[in-house]
Amino acid sequence: MTIRQGDFVSLLGPSGCGKSTALRIIAGLSTPTTGGLDWHGETIGQRDLGFVFQEPTLMPWASVFDNVWLPLRLRGVSRAQAAAEIGEMLERVHLTGFEKAVPRELSGGMKMRVSIARSLVTRPKLLLMDEPFAALDEITRFKLNDDILELWQDRKLTVVFVTHSVFESVFLSNRIIVMAARPGRVHGEFDVDAPYPRDERFRTSADYAALCRDASEALLGAINASHQAYRGRA
């Protein structure tokens, strides 16, 4: 698996194929049993990446401001020094005015926006996202898809995004890596040949429908390969 600088890559595949494990290996949270990880010939440092998990993982007792401040605070950045950067990030995720709110006062989508702001406040080169929008309603999910694409382009990020959704992977990505299970492996990959920026017109276009069909066929191929591998070992 090769991730190019500036890519927005989605990892698409059935449950148990290793998508989340791949992110954890990239983040240094898990160790590969074989092989290795290379970042331009260097080891990825913790300050070079941000991680958005499936759940917002916010501190329930802390304000929105303090939740976003946490990674900077751990690096010795004072509240006053961090204020401008945090204010900018909250503006980018449309949470200006909610600085003093605590998580119980926020909707699910707003909590995820706080998580995204926290992951980007350190200005990482690489953003890892593990099914961050899976539990959200479709309208909120569409809006957050738009927002993350805007942040990706404006901040010149590299994004690796885990999803079970064919439609989400096609809308977001310039490349899709399809994974199969038993054992977890790369089954195939293809480019999403559609220009950015992408909006609601793209979602309703014939090109989008055709790309979703291609991605669906690739995913079905990975699922069938996983089933065959399981039957072969039974």
Residue frames as a rotation matrix with the C-alpha (Angstrom) as fourth column:
MET 1
0.582 0.813 0.000 0.00
0.813 -0.582 0.000 0.00
0.000 0.000 -1.000 0.00
THR 2
-0.616 -0.780 0.111 1.47
0.786 -0.618 0.015 3.33
0.057 0.097 0.994 -1.08
ILE 3
0.576 0.737 -0.353 0.07
0.759 -0.643 -0.105 6.69
-0.304 -0.207 -0.930 0.05
ARG 4
-0.226 -0.645 0.730 1.25
0.835 -0.514 -0.196 9.70
0.501 0.566 0.655 -1.92
GLN 5
-0.750 -0.092 -0.655 1.62
0.478 -0.759 -0.441 13.15
-0.457 -0.644 0.613 -0.43
GLY 6
-0.775 0.504 -0.382 -1.61
-0.576 -0.812 0.098 15.09
-0.260 0.296 0.919 -0.89
ASP 7
-0.753 0.510 -0.416 -3.73
0.094 0.709 0.699 11.99
0.651 0.487 -0.582 -1.48
PHE 8
-0.243 0.732 0.636 -7.20
-0.942 -0.022 -0.335 11.53
-0.231 -0.681 0.695 -0.09
VAL 9
-0.680 -0.123 -0.722 -7.27
-0.382 0.901 0.207 7.74
0.625 0.417 -0.660 0.11
SER 10
0.248 0.775 0.581 -10.22
-0.969 0.196 0.152 5.70
0.004 -0.601 0.799 1.34
LEU 11
-0.923 -0.383 -0.032 -9.74
-0.378 0.920 -0.105 2.18
0.069 -0.085 -0.994 2.68
LEU 12
0.053 0.994 -0.094 -12.87
-0.998 0.056 0.029 0.26
0.034 0.092 0.995 1.69
GLY 13
-0.632 -0.281 -0.722 -13.59
-0.348 0.936 -0.060 -3.33
0.692 0.214 -0.689 2.63
PRO 14
0.366 0.815 -0.450 -15.67
0.054 0.464 0.884 -5.78
0.929 -0.348 0.125 4.68
SER 15
0.687 -0.066 0.724 -15.54
-0.713 -0.252 0.654 -5.91
0.139 -0.965 -0.221 8.46
GLY 16
0.740 -0.426 0.521 -12.46
-0.094 0.702 0.706 -7.64
-0.667 -0.571 0.479 9.80
CYS 17
0.832 -0.426 0.356 -10.23
0.501 0.299 -0.812 -6.99
0.240 0.854 0.462 6.79
GLY 18
0.057 -0.899 -0.435 -7.77
0.978 -0.037 0.203 -4.80
-0.199 -0.437 0.877 8.70
LYS 19
0.295 0.089 0.952 -8.77
0.542 -0.835 -0.090 -1.27
0.787 0.543 -0.294 7.72
SER 20
0.911 0.097 0.400 -8.64
-0.248 -0.647 0.721 0.10
0.328 -0.757 -0.565 11.27
THR 21
0.695 -0.718 0.037 -5.54
0.469 0.491 0.734 -1.97
-0.545 -0.493 0.678 12.01
ALA 22
0.145 -0.633 0.760 -3.81
0.930 -0.175 -0.322 -0.36
0.337 0.754 0.564 9.03
LEU 23
0.544 0.103 0.833 -4.52
-0.014 -0.991 0.131 3.08
0.839 -0.083 -0.537 10.51
ARG 24
0.973 -0.162 0.167 -3.21
-0.170 -0.006 0.985 1.99
-0.158 -0.987 -0.034 13.91
ILE 25
0.416 -0.870 0.263 0.00
0.848 0.476 0.234 0.73
-0.329 0.126 0.936 12.31
ILE 26
0.156 -0.318 0.935 0.44
0.637 -0.691 -0.341 4.02
0.755 0.649 0.095 10.44
ALA 27
0.681 0.211 0.701 -0.14
-0.286 -0.805 0.520 5.91
0.674 -0.555 -0.487 13.70
GLY 28
-0.434 -0.900 -0.029 2.36
-0.378 0.212 -0.901 3.75
0.818 -0.380 -0.432 15.58
LEU 29
0.016 0.543 0.839 -0.34
-1.000 0.011 0.012 2.38
-0.002 -0.839 0.543 17.89
SER 30
0.830 0.171 0.530 0.15
-0.191 0.981 -0.018 -1.19
-0.524 -0.087 0.848 16.63
THR 31
-0.221 -0.965 -0.142 3.19
-0.693 0.053 0.719 -3.08
-0.686 0.257 -0.681 15.35
PRO 32
0.474 0.395 -0.787 3.02
-0.857 0.411 -0.310 -4.99
0.201 0.822 0.533 12.05
THR 33
0.712 -0.193 0.675 3.73
-0.166 0.888 0.429 -8.72
-0.682 -0.417 0.600 12.26
THR 34
0.005 -0.739 0.674 5.66
0.873 0.331 0.357 -8.50
-0.487 0.587 0.647 8.99
GLY 35
0.235 0.037 0.971 6.82
0.788 -0.592 -0.168 -5.69
0.569 0.805 -0.168 6.76
GLY 36
-0.482 -0.451 -0.751 7.36
0.794 -0.587 -0.158 -2.12
-0.370 -0.673 0.641 7.79
LEU 37
0.709 0.705 0.000 6.31
0.677 -0.682 -0.277 1.49
-0.195 0.196 -0.961 7.41
ASP 38
-0.450 -0.889 0.087 8.25
0.862 -0.406 0.304 4.18
-0.234 0.212 0.949 5.60
TRP 39
0.759 0.611 -0.227 7.58
0.544 -0.785 -0.294 7.93
-0.358 0.100 -0.928 5.48
HIS 40
0.880 -0.467 0.089 9.97
-0.259 -0.628 -0.734 9.52
0.399 0.623 -0.673 2.98
GLY 41
0.107 -0.896 -0.431 12.69
0.200 0.444 -0.873 7.38
0.974 0.007 0.227 4.50
GLU 42
-0.746 -0.335 0.576 11.90
-0.431 -0.416 -0.801 8.61
0.508 -0.845 0.165 8.01
THR 43
-0.661 0.543 -0.518 9.88
0.736 0.605 -0.304 7.35
0.148 -0.582 -0.800 10.97
ILE 44
-0.003 0.742 0.670 6.57
0.267 -0.645 0.716 9.16
0.964 0.181 -0.196 11.33
GLY 45
-0.945 -0.315 -0.090 6.66
0.188 -0.294 -0.937 11.34
0.269 -0.902 0.337 14.42
GLN 46
-0.340 0.866 -0.368 3.61
0.903 0.191 -0.386 11.84
-0.264 -0.463 -0.846 16.60
ARG 47
-0.226 0.240 -0.944 3.54
0.095 -0.959 -0.267 15.51
-0.969 -0.150 0.194 15.68
ASP 48
-0.911 -0.200 -0.362 3.20
-0.324 -0.200 0.925 14.71
-0.257 0.959 0.118 11.98
LEU 49
-0.699 0.680 -0.222 -0.26
0.208 0.490 0.846 13.15
0.684 0.546 -0.485 12.16
GLY 50
-0.575 0.652 0.493 -3.73
-0.805 -0.346 -0.482 13.56
-0.144 -0.674 0.724 13.58
PHE 51
-0.927 0.277 -0.255 -6.20
0.221 0.948 0.228 10.76
0.305 0.155 -0.940 14.30
VAL 52
-0.396 0.886 0.241 -10.01
-0.916 -0.399 -0.035 11.00
0.065 -0.235 0.970 14.27
PHE 53
-0.975 -0.014 0.222 -11.56
-0.072 0.965 -0.252 7.89
-0.211 -0.262 -0.942 15.80
GLN 54
-0.590 0.807 0.002 -14.99
0.513 0.373 0.773 6.33
0.624 0.457 -0.634 15.29
GLU 55
0.513 0.696 -0.502 -16.19
0.841 -0.290 0.457 8.03
0.172 -0.657 -0.734 18.48
PRO 56
0.701 -0.210 0.682 -15.39
-0.023 -0.962 -0.272 11.67
0.713 0.174 -0.679 19.31
THR 57
0.226 -0.620 -0.752 -13.49
0.874 0.469 -0.125 10.60
0.430 -0.629 0.648 22.50
LEU 58
0.011 -0.151 0.988 -13.96
-0.119 -0.982 -0.149 14.00
0.993 -0.116 -0.029 24.13
MET 59
-0.886 -0.246 -0.393 -13.33
0.381 0.096 -0.920 14.77
0.264 -0.965 0.008 27.78
PRO 60
-0.069 0.995 0.073 -16.93
0.780 0.008 0.626 15.03
0.622 0.100 -0.777 29.06
TRP 61
0.385 0.194 -0.902 -16.09
0.851 -0.453 0.266 17.50
-0.357 -0.870 -0.340 31.84
ALA 62
-0.524 -0.747 -0.409 -14.11
0.478 -0.655 0.585 19.87
-0.705 0.111 0.700 29.61
SER 63
0.342 0.614 -0.711 -15.32
-0.232 -0.678 -0.697 22.70
-0.911 0.403 -0.089 27.39
VAL 64
0.925 0.003 0.381 -15.03
0.367 0.259 -0.893 22.65
-0.101 0.966 0.239 23.61
PHE 65
0.696 -0.704 0.143 -12.07
-0.592 -0.675 -0.440 25.03
0.406 0.222 -0.887 23.89
ASP 66
0.150 -0.677 0.721 -10.27
-0.883 0.236 0.406 22.83
-0.445 -0.697 -0.562 26.41
ASN 67
0.598 0.096 0.796 -10.89
0.132 0.967 -0.216 19.67
-0.790 0.234 0.566 24.38
VAL 68
0.921 -0.274 0.275 -9.31
0.258 -0.099 -0.961 21.24
0.291 0.957 -0.021 21.30
TRP 69
0.567 -0.724 0.392 -6.50
-0.773 -0.632 -0.050 22.71
0.284 -0.274 -0.919 23.41
LEU 70
0.860 -0.149 0.488 -5.51
-0.246 0.717 0.652 19.29
-0.447 -0.681 0.581 24.82
PRO 71
0.695 -0.653 0.301 -2.86
0.718 0.607 -0.341 18.24
0.040 0.453 0.891 22.24
LEU 72
0.303 -0.584 0.753 -1.27
0.081 -0.771 -0.631 21.69
0.949 0.252 -0.187 22.37
ARG 73
0.673 0.010 0.740 -1.40
-0.700 -0.315 0.640 21.70
0.239 -0.949 -0.205 26.15
LEU 74
0.916 -0.326 0.235 0.42
0.204 0.881 0.426 18.35
-0.346 -0.342 0.874 26.23
ARG 75
0.340 -0.816 0.468 3.19
0.834 0.031 -0.552 20.03
0.436 0.578 0.690 24.24
GLY 76
-0.318 -0.517 -0.794 3.53
0.889 -0.454 -0.060 22.85
-0.330 -0.725 0.604 26.71
VAL 77
-0.697 0.148 0.702 1.52
0.336 -0.797 0.501 25.47
0.634 0.585 0.506 24.80
SER 78
-0.887 0.345 -0.306 -0.31
0.189 -0.335 -0.923 27.77
-0.421 -0.877 0.232 27.20
ARG 79
0.004 0.986 0.164 -4.00
0.841 0.086 -0.535 28.56
-0.542 0.140 -0.829 26.94
ALA 80
0.460 0.137 -0.877 -3.21
-0.096 -0.975 -0.202 32.13
-0.883 0.177 -0.435 25.89
GLN 81
-0.541 -0.755 -0.370 -0.69
-0.513 -0.052 0.857 31.01
-0.666 0.653 -0.359 23.27
ALA 82
-0.845 0.218 0.488 -3.15
0.427 0.824 0.372 28.48
-0.321 0.523 -0.790 21.86
ALA 83
-0.172 0.917 -0.359 -6.17
0.212 -0.322 -0.923 30.78
-0.962 -0.235 -0.139 21.76
ALA 84
-0.110 0.117 -0.987 -5.70
-0.796 -0.605 0.017 32.12
-0.595 0.788 0.160 18.22
GLU 85
-0.852 -0.271 -0.449 -5.07
-0.496 0.691 0.525 28.71
0.168 0.670 -0.723 16.66
ILE 86
-0.783 0.618 0.070 -8.01
0.496 0.689 -0.529 27.16
-0.375 -0.380 -0.846 18.52
GLY 87
-0.089 0.764 -0.639 -10.26
-0.128 -0.645 -0.754 30.03
-0.988 0.015 0.155 17.50
GLU 88
-0.381 -0.126 -0.916 -9.30
-0.898 -0.184 0.399 29.55
-0.218 0.975 -0.043 13.86
MET 89
-0.981 -0.022 -0.192 -9.94
-0.073 0.963 0.260 25.81
0.179 0.270 -0.946 14.00
LEU 90
-0.532 0.844 -0.076 -13.33
0.483 0.229 -0.845 26.24
-0.696 -0.486 -0.529 15.65
GLU 91
-0.050 0.474 -0.879 -14.26
-0.588 -0.726 -0.358 28.73
-0.808 0.499 0.315 12.95
ARG 92
-0.654 -0.296 -0.696 -13.21
-0.754 0.328 0.569 26.24
0.060 0.897 -0.438 10.27
VAL 93
-0.898 0.350 -0.268 -15.47
0.334 0.937 0.104 23.54
0.288 0.004 -0.958 11.72
HIS 94
-0.307 0.839 0.449 -18.37
-0.103 -0.499 0.861 25.99
0.946 0.218 0.240 12.27
LEU 95
0.220 0.347 -0.912 -18.26
0.841 0.405 0.357 25.96
0.494 -0.846 -0.203 16.07
THR 96
-0.806 -0.432 0.405 -17.51
0.219 -0.853 -0.473 29.61
0.550 -0.292 0.782 16.78
GLY 97
-0.203 0.731 0.651 -19.60
-0.755 -0.540 0.371 30.60
0.623 -0.417 0.662 19.79
PHE 98
0.804 0.486 -0.342 -19.51
-0.211 0.772 0.599 27.13
0.555 -0.410 0.724 21.34
GLU 99
-0.142 -0.990 -0.002 -16.13
-0.323 0.048 -0.945 27.51
0.936 -0.133 -0.327 23.03
LYS 100
-0.626 -0.107 0.772 -17.58
-0.769 -0.079 -0.634 27.19
0.129 -0.991 -0.032 26.54
ALA 101
0.488 0.862 -0.136 -20.04
-0.837 0.506 0.209 24.38
0.250 0.012 0.968 25.77
VAL 102
-0.440 -0.550 0.709 -19.41
-0.686 0.716 0.129 20.90
-0.579 -0.430 -0.693 27.17
PRO 103
-0.967 -0.081 -0.243 -19.97
-0.238 0.635 0.735 17.69
0.095 0.769 -0.633 25.17
ARG 104
-0.631 0.775 0.036 -23.37
0.666 0.564 -0.487 16.86
-0.398 -0.284 -0.872 26.70
GLU 105
0.053 0.639 -0.767 -24.68
0.003 -0.769 -0.640 20.12
-0.999 0.031 -0.043 25.21
LEU 106
-0.454 -0.353 -0.818 -23.61
-0.778 -0.289 0.557 19.18
-0.433 0.890 -0.144 21.67
SER 107
0.750 0.648 -0.136 -25.18
-0.607 0.591 -0.532 17.05
-0.264 0.481 0.836 18.96
GLY 108
0.599 -0.517 0.611 -23.34
0.393 0.855 0.338 14.04
-0.698 0.038 0.716 17.56
GLY 109
0.613 -0.345 0.711 -22.22
0.701 -0.177 -0.690 16.00
0.364 0.922 0.133 14.53
MET 110
0.759 -0.317 0.569 -20.94
-0.403 -0.915 0.029 18.86
0.511 -0.251 -0.822 16.67
LYS 111
0.712 -0.520 0.472 -18.97
-0.299 0.384 0.874 16.46
-0.636 -0.763 0.118 18.86
MET 112
0.511 -0.534 0.673 -17.30
0.778 0.621 -0.097 15.04
-0.367 0.573 0.733 15.75
ARG 113
0.703 -0.256 0.664 -16.46
0.259 -0.777 -0.574 18.58
0.663 0.575 -0.479 14.60
VAL 114
0.770 -0.450 0.453 -14.69
-0.631 -0.434 0.643 19.13
-0.093 -0.781 -0.618 17.94
SER 115
0.580 -0.548 0.603 -12.76
0.210 0.816 0.538 15.90
-0.787 -0.185 0.588 17.40
ILE 116
0.573 -0.351 0.741 -11.72
0.797 0.027 -0.603 17.02
0.191 0.936 0.295 13.91
ALA 117
0.779 -0.273 0.564 -10.63
-0.241 -0.961 -0.133 20.43
0.579 -0.032 -0.815 15.22
ARG 118
0.719 -0.518 0.464 -8.58
-0.468 0.133 0.873 18.76
-0.514 -0.845 -0.147 17.96
SER 119
0.529 -0.519 0.671 -6.86
0.586 0.796 0.152 16.49
-0.613 0.313 0.725 15.43
LEU 120
0.443 -0.305 0.843 -5.94
0.792 -0.308 -0.528 19.41
0.420 0.901 0.105 13.16
VAL 121
1.000 0.022 0.017 -4.97
0.012 -0.889 0.458 22.05
0.025 -0.458 -0.889 15.73
THR 122
0.373 -0.927 0.050 -1.35
0.062 0.078 0.995 20.83
-0.926 -0.368 0.087 15.66
ARG 123
0.524 -0.079 -0.848 -1.26
-0.794 -0.404 -0.453 21.25
-0.307 0.911 -0.274 11.85
PRO 124
0.092 -0.484 0.870 -0.35
-0.050 0.870 0.490 17.64
-0.994 -0.088 0.056 11.02
LYS 125
-0.638 -0.362 -0.680 0.90
-0.705 -0.079 0.704 16.49
-0.308 0.929 -0.205 7.63
LEU 126
-0.776 0.313 -0.547 -1.20
-0.055 0.831 0.554 13.32
0.628 0.460 -0.628 7.73
LEU 127
-0.381 0.741 0.554 -4.77
-0.913 -0.207 -0.351 12.89
-0.145 -0.639 0.755 8.96
LEU 128
-0.930 0.117 -0.347 -6.09
0.058 0.982 0.177 9.40
0.362 0.145 -0.921 9.78
MET 129
-0.412 0.873 0.262 -9.87
-0.910 -0.381 -0.163 9.02
-0.042 -0.306 0.951 10.01
ASP 130
-0.997 0.003 -0.073 -11.47
0.007 0.999 -0.052 5.77
0.073 -0.053 -0.996 11.21
GLU 131
-0.391 0.920 0.035 -15.14
0.714 0.279 0.642 5.77
0.581 0.276 -0.766 10.13
PRO 132
-0.963 -0.107 -0.248 -15.73
0.255 -0.659 -0.707 9.13
-0.088 -0.744 0.662 11.82
PHE 133
-0.664 0.736 -0.134 -19.17
-0.747 -0.659 0.083 9.73
-0.027 0.156 0.987 10.29
ALA 134
-0.841 0.279 -0.464 -20.63
0.054 0.896 0.441 6.21
0.539 0.346 -0.768 10.46
ALA 135
-0.585 0.611 -0.533 -23.02
0.799 0.324 -0.507 6.93
-0.137 -0.723 -0.677 13.35
LEU 136
-0.722 0.259 -0.642 -24.33
-0.107 -0.958 -0.266 10.24
-0.684 -0.124 0.719 11.96
ASP 137
0.360 0.900 0.246 -27.50
0.313 0.133 -0.941 10.90
-0.879 0.416 -0.234 10.00
GLU 138
0.160 -0.304 0.939 -27.18
0.970 0.223 -0.093 11.31
-0.182 0.926 0.331 6.24
ILE 139
0.830 0.192 0.524 -27.66
0.341 -0.917 -0.205 15.09
0.441 0.349 -0.827 6.18
THR 140
0.818 -0.571 0.073 -24.99
-0.387 -0.452 0.804 15.68
-0.426 -0.685 -0.591 8.84
ARG 141
0.263 -0.728 0.633 -22.71
0.467 0.670 0.577 13.18
-0.844 0.144 0.516 7.13
PHE 142
0.465 -0.044 0.884 -22.99
0.865 -0.188 -0.464 14.96
0.187 0.981 -0.049 3.78
LYS 143
0.941 -0.081 0.329 -22.16
-0.115 -0.990 0.085 18.31
0.319 -0.118 -0.941 5.40
LEU 144
0.601 -0.761 0.244 -19.13
-0.325 0.047 0.945 16.89
-0.731 -0.647 -0.219 7.21
ASN 145
0.317 -0.457 0.831 -17.97
0.820 0.573 0.002 15.29
-0.477 0.680 0.556 3.97
ASP 146
0.706 -0.002 0.708 -18.02
0.480 -0.734 -0.481 18.75
0.521 0.679 -0.517 2.38
ASP 147
0.910 -0.325 0.256 -16.18
-0.414 -0.707 0.573 20.27
-0.005 -0.628 -0.779 5.34
ILE 148
0.478 -0.779 0.406 -13.41
0.088 0.502 0.861 17.67
-0.874 -0.376 0.308 5.47
LEU 149
0.374 -0.332 0.866 -12.77
0.926 0.182 -0.330 18.05
-0.048 0.925 0.376 1.73
GLU 150
0.826 -0.038 0.563 -12.45
0.086 -0.978 -0.192 21.81
0.557 0.207 -0.804 2.19
LEU 151
0.772 -0.568 0.286 -10.00
-0.468 -0.202 0.861 21.34
-0.431 -0.798 -0.421 5.08
TRP 152
0.443 -0.601 0.666 -8.02
0.569 0.762 0.309 18.75
-0.693 0.242 0.679 3.08
GLN 153
0.452 -0.237 0.860 -7.58
0.817 -0.276 -0.506 21.14
0.358 0.931 0.069 0.17
ASP 154
0.850 -0.070 0.522 -6.97
-0.153 -0.981 0.118 24.30
0.504 -0.180 -0.845 2.20
ARG 155
0.663 -0.585 0.466 -4.42
-0.606 -0.054 0.794 22.69
-0.440 -0.809 -0.390 4.56
LYS 156
0.242 -0.578 -0.779 -2.79
-0.823 0.304 -0.481 20.53
0.514 0.758 -0.402 1.87
LEU 157
0.089 -0.093 0.992 -3.26
-0.813 0.568 0.126 17.43
-0.575 -0.818 -0.025 4.00
THR 158
-0.637 -0.078 -0.766 -2.75
-0.464 0.833 0.301 13.80
0.615 0.547 -0.567 3.20
VAL 159
-0.082 0.727 0.682 -5.80
-0.970 0.098 -0.222 11.85
-0.228 -0.679 0.697 4.40
VAL 160
-0.847 0.001 -0.531 -6.32
-0.137 0.966 0.221 8.12
0.513 0.260 -0.818 4.93
PHE 161
-0.392 0.852 0.347 -10.03
-0.918 -0.338 -0.205 7.53
-0.058 -0.399 0.915 5.53
VAL 162
-0.993 0.109 0.044 -11.65
0.107 0.993 -0.045 4.25
-0.048 -0.040 -0.998 6.61
THR 163
-0.345 0.934 -0.092 -15.25
-0.875 -0.356 -0.327 3.67
-0.338 -0.032 0.940 5.55
HIS 164
-0.577 0.310 0.756 -17.76
0.312 0.939 -0.147 0.92
-0.755 0.151 -0.638 4.77
SER 165
0.423 0.861 -0.280 -19.65
0.140 -0.368 -0.919 3.27
-0.895 0.350 -0.276 2.46
VAL 166
-0.149 -0.382 0.912 -19.07
0.952 0.193 0.236 3.00
-0.266 0.904 0.335 -1.28
PHE 167
0.591 0.504 0.630 -20.85
0.694 -0.715 -0.080 6.32
0.410 0.484 -0.773 -1.80
GLU 168
0.928 -0.292 -0.233 -18.76
-0.046 -0.708 0.705 8.16
-0.371 -0.643 -0.670 0.78
SER 169
0.102 -0.961 0.256 -15.48
0.430 0.274 0.860 6.74
-0.897 0.023 0.441 -0.53
VAL 170
-0.057 -0.076 0.995 -16.25
0.997 -0.060 0.053 7.86
0.055 0.995 0.080 -4.09
PHE 171
0.835 0.443 0.326 -17.36
0.437 -0.894 0.096 11.34
0.334 0.062 -0.940 -3.05
LEU 172
0.870 -0.464 -0.167 -14.29
-0.127 -0.539 0.832 12.03
-0.476 -0.703 -0.528 -0.92
SER 173
0.313 -0.881 0.356 -11.37
0.206 0.429 0.880 10.22
-0.927 -0.202 0.316 -2.46
ASN 174
0.341 -0.311 -0.887 -8.97
-0.920 -0.306 -0.246 10.59
-0.195 0.900 -0.391 -5.32
ARG 175
-0.494 -0.437 -0.752 -7.95
-0.546 0.829 -0.122 6.95
0.676 0.350 -0.648 -4.71
ILE 176
0.537 0.642 0.546 -9.75
-0.843 0.405 0.354 3.98
0.006 -0.651 0.759 -3.19
ILE 177
-0.662 -0.698 -0.273 -7.86
-0.641 0.716 -0.276 0.98
0.388 -0.007 -0.922 -1.81
VAL 178
0.481 0.871 -0.105 -10.12
-0.750 0.470 0.466 -2.08
0.455 -0.145 0.879 -1.54
MET 179
-0.588 -0.701 0.403 -9.21
-0.804 0.453 -0.385 -4.61
0.087 -0.550 -0.831 1.15
ALA 180
0.303 0.605 -0.737 -10.17
-0.382 0.785 0.488 -8.26
0.873 0.133 0.468 1.62
ALA 181
0.319 -0.080 0.945 -10.22
-0.946 0.043 0.323 -10.35
-0.066 -0.996 -0.062 4.80
ARG 182
0.676 0.001 0.737 -8.86
-0.312 0.906 0.285 -13.68
-0.667 -0.422 0.613 6.05
PRO 183
-0.175 -0.463 -0.869 -6.09
0.911 -0.412 0.036 -12.61
-0.374 -0.785 0.494 5.92
GLY 184
0.706 0.384 -0.595 -6.41
0.233 -0.920 -0.316 -8.84
-0.669 0.084 -0.739 5.76
ARG 185
-0.410 -0.833 0.372 -4.80
0.653 0.016 0.757 -7.65
-0.636 0.553 0.537 2.53
VAL 186
-0.316 0.240 -0.918 -5.06
-0.569 -0.822 -0.019 -5.18
-0.759 0.517 0.396 -0.32
HIS 187
0.117 0.474 0.873 -7.40
0.473 0.746 -0.468 -6.66
-0.873 0.468 -0.137 -2.94
GLY 188
-0.098 -0.151 0.984 -7.08
0.973 -0.223 0.063 -3.82
0.210 0.963 0.168 -5.43
GLU 189
-0.202 0.057 -0.978 -7.17
0.429 -0.892 -0.141 -0.08
-0.880 -0.448 0.156 -5.91
PHE 190
-0.073 0.163 0.984 -8.40
0.978 -0.182 0.103 2.45
0.196 0.970 -0.146 -8.42
ASP 191
-0.952 -0.261 -0.159 -8.35
0.277 -0.957 -0.087 6.18
-0.130 -0.127 0.983 -9.03
VAL 192
0.139 0.978 -0.156 -11.52
0.783 -0.205 -0.587 8.23
-0.606 -0.041 -0.794 -8.68
ASP 193
-0.736 -0.498 0.458 -11.28
0.674 -0.478 0.564 10.20
-0.061 0.724 0.687 -11.89
ALA 194
0.436 0.852 0.289 -13.41
0.804 -0.513 0.299 13.21
0.404 0.102 -0.909 -10.98
PRO 195
-0.350 -0.656 0.669 -12.30
0.316 -0.755 -0.575 16.81
0.882 0.010 0.472 -10.45
TYR 196
-0.087 0.252 -0.964 -12.40
0.963 -0.227 -0.146 18.78
-0.256 -0.941 -0.223 -7.21
PRO 197
-0.807 0.281 0.519 -14.12
-0.520 0.078 -0.851 20.65
-0.279 -0.957 0.083 -5.69
ARG 198
-0.753 0.596 -0.277 -17.02
0.336 0.712 0.617 18.20
0.565 0.371 -0.736 -5.44
ASP 199
-0.797 0.558 0.232 -20.51
-0.576 -0.587 -0.569 19.24
-0.181 -0.587 0.789 -4.43
GLU 200
-0.189 0.822 0.537 -24.12
-0.215 0.499 -0.839 18.06
-0.958 -0.275 0.082 -4.51
ARG 201
0.505 0.341 -0.793 -24.17
-0.824 -0.082 -0.560 18.25
-0.256 0.937 0.239 -8.30
PHE 202
-0.483 -0.739 -0.470 -21.46
-0.802 0.589 -0.102 15.60
0.352 0.327 -0.877 -8.37
ARG 203
-0.745 0.222 0.630 -23.52
-0.322 0.707 -0.629 13.35
-0.585 -0.671 -0.455 -6.06
THR 204
0.251 0.949 0.190 -26.39
-0.122 0.226 -0.966 13.36
-0.960 0.219 0.173 -8.59
SER 205
0.079 -0.303 -0.950 -24.25
-0.949 -0.313 0.021 13.06
-0.304 0.900 -0.312 -11.73
ALA 206
0.923 0.201 -0.327 -23.94
-0.333 0.843 -0.423 10.10
0.191 0.500 0.845 -14.10
ASP 207
0.066 -0.980 -0.186 -20.18
-0.390 0.147 -0.909 10.09
0.919 0.133 -0.372 -13.48
TYR 208
-0.420 -0.172 0.891 -20.73
-0.906 0.027 -0.422 9.62
0.048 -0.985 -0.167 -9.74
ALA 209
0.586 0.722 0.369 -23.18
-0.712 0.676 -0.192 6.78
-0.388 -0.150 0.909 -10.34
ALA 210
0.768 -0.346 -0.539 -20.70
-0.235 0.630 -0.740 5.04
0.596 0.695 0.402 -12.65
LEU 211
-0.296 -0.931 0.215 -17.85
-0.543 -0.021 -0.839 5.42
0.786 -0.365 -0.499 -10.16
CYS 212
-0.143 0.333 0.932 -20.04
-0.947 0.226 -0.227 4.06
-0.287 -0.915 0.283 -7.35
ARG 213
0.881 0.452 -0.141 -20.87
-0.472 0.816 -0.334 1.07
-0.036 0.361 0.932 -9.53
ASP 214
0.323 -0.852 -0.411 -17.15
-0.243 0.345 -0.907 0.44
0.915 0.393 -0.096 -10.13
ALA 215
-0.514 -0.522 0.680 -16.42
-0.757 -0.096 -0.646 0.71
0.403 -0.847 -0.346 -6.40
SER 216
0.309 0.721 0.621 -19.32
-0.881 0.462 -0.098 -1.60
-0.357 -0.517 0.778 -5.55
GLU 217
0.874 -0.020 -0.485 -18.05
-0.273 0.805 -0.526 -4.23
0.401 0.593 0.699 -7.98
ALA 218
-0.129 -0.990 -0.053 -14.56
-0.341 0.095 -0.935 -3.98
0.931 -0.102 -0.350 -6.49
LEU 219
-0.387 0.050 0.921 -15.96
-0.922 -0.028 -0.386 -4.34
0.006 -0.998 0.057 -2.97
LEU 220
0.706 0.687 0.174 -18.05
-0.674 0.727 -0.136 -7.37
-0.219 -0.021 0.975 -3.95
GLY 221
0.551 -0.602 -0.579 -14.91
-0.199 0.579 -0.791 -8.90
0.811 0.551 0.199 -5.46
ALA 222
-0.493 -0.753 0.436 -13.09
-0.588 -0.081 -0.805 -8.39
0.641 -0.653 -0.403 -2.16
ILE 223
0.015 0.593 0.805 -15.97
-0.953 0.252 -0.168 -9.92
-0.303 -0.765 0.568 -0.19
ASN 224
0.895 0.317 -0.315 -16.05
-0.420 0.836 -0.353 -12.96
0.152 0.448 0.881 -2.49
ALA 225
0.116 -0.939 -0.323 -12.28
-0.256 0.286 -0.924 -13.33
0.960 0.190 -0.207 -2.19
SER 226
-0.478 -0.242 0.844 -12.60
-0.854 -0.097 -0.511 -13.24
0.205 -0.966 -0.160 1.60
HIS 227
0.478 0.750 0.457 -15.30
-0.802 0.584 -0.121 -15.94
-0.358 -0.309 0.881 1.55
GLN 228
0.789 -0.234 -0.567 -13.23
-0.246 0.726 -0.642 -18.14
0.563 0.646 0.516 -0.76
ALA 229
-0.282 -0.950 0.132 -10.19
-0.476 0.019 -0.879 -17.77
0.833 -0.311 -0.457 1.48
TYR 230
-0.251 0.267 0.931 -12.28
-0.951 0.109 -0.288 -18.75
-0.178 -0.958 0.227 4.50
ARG 231
0.803 0.595 0.036 -13.74
-0.569 0.784 -0.247 -21.82
-0.175 0.178 0.968 2.77
GLY 232
0.490 -0.693 -0.528 -10.28
-0.288 0.443 -0.849 -22.82
0.823 0.568 0.018 1.62
ARG 233
-0.563 -0.727 0.393 -9.03
-0.581 0.010 -0.814 -22.84
0.588 -0.686 -0.428 5.23
ALA 234
0.155 0.735 0.660 -12.12
-0.984 0.172 0.039 -24.61
-0.085 -0.656 0.750 6.65
